[in-house]
């Protein structure tokens, strides 16, 4: 819980401080950037490219995604307490988000909406999970999980002119993957799993240019029941078991529009 709270505080800090360090995109001599106030430049707005005005924009993004579990799936899968406080996985550019963004204006509050598709892969080993815990006796487990979602979001500033573009959204999809494990007795097994997922999200786009910037995003992900193909550690009924992958995602990604 403290780790998730620290992520939320970090994200909120970024939201409030981003306007201070974001630089104005202008097609002008560098001297303008040295004293934007003297030149009448509004750093909260992005210079509009007249050759890049569309009814809808395609946006692709990728970067770093951290996934903190409420209950670590390694501990659920093996029943071994060594994994209870294990490290969570990160997806470093092993992810891709596509959004179709449509500018709209509703009562000066809503500046756009979007729908899209996303894929993210999370891979980890027992060594990754137990990093920093010293010498611990535990089973060897390798996991690869893929999260596929359809998502939508609403923006509360102009998606073409405002530098900071806060949004709220949600998504649904599925998580599938597999474990490759060796227990402490040397028995090897391979186990696949599949479960439905949904999430709520909030965050912001930070525009650097009319075509690019970054996304800061915090998600509450719910995956209450991912069913396994077998149960090598006898944590269920012997033929399968149910794992929970519910947790929090913190995303720092870069995007490009076309």
C-alpha positions, 0 to 999 in steps of 0.5 A: 500500500505504501508503495502504491501511495508513493507512486500516486504522489510521484505522479501527482507531483509530475502533473503539477510540476510538468508545466514548469519544465516543459519548453515551448515549441515554436519555429523561432530563433532560440532567443525566444526560449530564453525569455518567454514572458518578455516575448508574450509566449504562453508556455501552457499552450502548444504552437499549432502546426497549420499543416497538422490540423485533422478531425481525428488523430492517431497516437501510438505510445510506448515506454515504461510500465510498472505493475505493483500487485496487491497479492503477488502471483508467485506467492499464490502460485507456489504457496511460498511465503518468500514471495509475499513481498516480492518485487513487481515486474516492469514492462520496458518498451515491451508494450504498445498503445494505440489511440484514435483521438477526436477533438471535441468541445463540451461546455469548455470542460471536455476537449477530446475523447479517444478509444484504442487498443493496448498490449503489454508484456510483463516478464519476471523470474524468481531472482527478479522477484526476490532481489534484495532479500538476500539468500532465500530458499524458494522454487524457481519460477519464470513468468511471462504475461500478456495483457490485451485491452480495449480502452477509452478516455475523455480529455479535459483540455484541448487535445491540440492546443493545451500542453497539459491534457488531463484525462479519465478512462477505463478499459477491459480485456484479458490477461494470458501467460504461463509459468515455467517452474521447478520446485524445491524437489526438482520437479519441472512443470509448465502452467498457462493461465487466462483471466478477464481484466478491467481497469480505471485510469487517470493521468495526463498527456504532456505535449512537447510538440504538436506531434509528440510528448509523453503520457503520465498515467496511474491505473487501478487494474482488477484481474480477480480470477486467472485460472491455471491449466494445472496446479503443480504446487497443489494450491487449488483442487489439484487440477487447477487453481485461481490467481489474482493479478489485481494491482496498480500500474504506473505508466511513463510513456512517450507518444507520437501522433500522425 
